[in-house]
Amino acid sequence: MKVPFVDLGAQHRALRKEILEAVTAVIDRTAFILGEEVDAFEEDFASYQGVDHAVGVASGLDALTLALRAMDVGVGDEVVVPANTFVATALAVSQVGATPVLVDVDPLSFNLDPGALEEALTGRTRAVIPVHLYGQIADVDAIGEIAQNAGLMVIEDAAQAHGAEYMGKRAGAWGRAACFSFYPAKNLGALGDGGAVLSNDEEIVKRLRLLRNYGSERKYEHVAKGVNSRLDTLQAAALRVKLRHLDKWNEQRRWAAKIYGDLLGDTGVLLPSVGPERRHVYHLFVVRVSDPVALQAYLASRGIGAGFHYPRPIHLLDAYSDLGRGRGSFPVTEAAADTIVSLPMYPEIKEAQLAYVCEQVKSALASGVTTIVDTPSAVGAG
Ligand SMILES: *Cc1c(COP(=O)(O)O)cnc(C)c1O
């Protein structure tokens, strides 16, 4: 049996006709830049998330960068981001000329630790970017309270959390803005790159619409030094079709997570921890063992794809050696990096495939390929 890490083909085969019709309609209208498909997708997606406005942009990284620019965050400012995230969260801060200030994460959720945020505040801190990692909303109550007291802006990195909920509300409910990616493998993915910023703040939305389009609202008038970062119209057309299936896909991911939980529950492998009142949408299904690299190789030799998210924390990436934070700076993040492995997860995964993955994880444990880690703060083989 083969179980890929993700299977984008499965979802596109089912929607092939619908997507081709939507894309063909754009080609026939020859309206390739912005226009009604982008407007319609922005409305649909904002309403899906329960936020007033969406601004479609070219990628998730651009969504974060433009959100920071729209809030005038720049040179001399500090922005707090978790050390355990995809590099784009920090890169956006660097792109606007501000300094990313890394903080450690919570050992159970792997999301930004509010206590660490509080300790990282300085007179220059302007904003914080909680990442809703793996598909679970961060500790937005505590972060929001700290931000409010310190006068910080909250920008949600929701690139892995389309449709995720906390207390019945979706990303965009807590920040001045929430940033999304439509990279193909995300819970809502385009046929290429894409992203969006959601916000209830009309001023921010107005600035974003300018910034993504050469600083221009009307032809020949350029009121800001903007960029070209528009959500592609063909992508918007495909995304609109796919959005209608997102709730069903998220439910299928949650079903797969439950099967994993049932089948691996008695192995001692640390499974994802779901916080109170949260609807986790399992962009990734991340478990922890002592030797994730050995487990991945073992699974690969048996036709199963696994990944690491993320094997190197931001402060240990060459790109961020200038932060001067070596090993030991963020113990929880580092322990996570050394012990995490992401098992196959996509909406169309079959029960027999899930059973096969679990059987092979058990056989890896039985043959000593890896052992379990028994506490969330345990450190792995490295
Ligand atoms: C994917 C991702 C991004 C970046 O999105 P792109 O569309 O690839 O630029 C940002 N933050 C997180 C947490 C992500 O997972």
The ligand as a MOL file (V3000), in Angstrom:
LIG
                    3D

  0  0  0     0  0            999 V3000
M  V30 BEGIN CTAB
M  V30 COUNTS 15 15 0 0 0
M  V30 BEGIN ATOM
M  V30 1 C 2.4710 28.5670 4.2840 0
M  V30 2 C 2.7310 29.5150 5.3960 0
M  V30 3 C 3.0540 30.8690 5.1670 0
M  V30 4 C 3.4130 31.4250 3.8220 0
M  V30 5 O 2.5110 31.2390 2.8040 0
M  V30 6 P 2.9800 31.3000 1.2600 0
M  V30 7 O 1.6990 31.3900 0.5400 0
M  V30 8 O 3.7250 30.0350 1.0040 0
M  V30 9 O 3.8190 32.5060 1.0950 0
M  V30 10 C 3.1480 31.7150 6.2560 0
M  V30 11 N 2.9780 31.2650 7.5110 0
M  V30 12 C 2.7120 29.9660 7.7800 0
M  V30 13 C 2.5130 29.5460 9.1950 0
M  V30 14 C 2.5910 29.0540 6.7380 0
M  V30 15 O 2.3460 27.7710 7.0080 0
M  V30 END ATOM
M  V30 BEGIN BOND
M  V30 1 1 1 2
M  V30 2 1 2 3
M  V30 3 2 2 14
M  V30 4 1 3 4
M  V30 5 2 3 10
M  V30 6 1 4 5
M  V30 7 1 5 6
M  V30 8 2 6 7
M  V30 9 1 6 8
M  V30 10 1 6 9
M  V30 11 1 10 11
M  V30 12 2 11 12
M  V30 13 1 12 13
M  V30 14 1 12 14
M  V30 15 1 14 15
M  V30 END BOND
M  V30 END CTAB
M  END
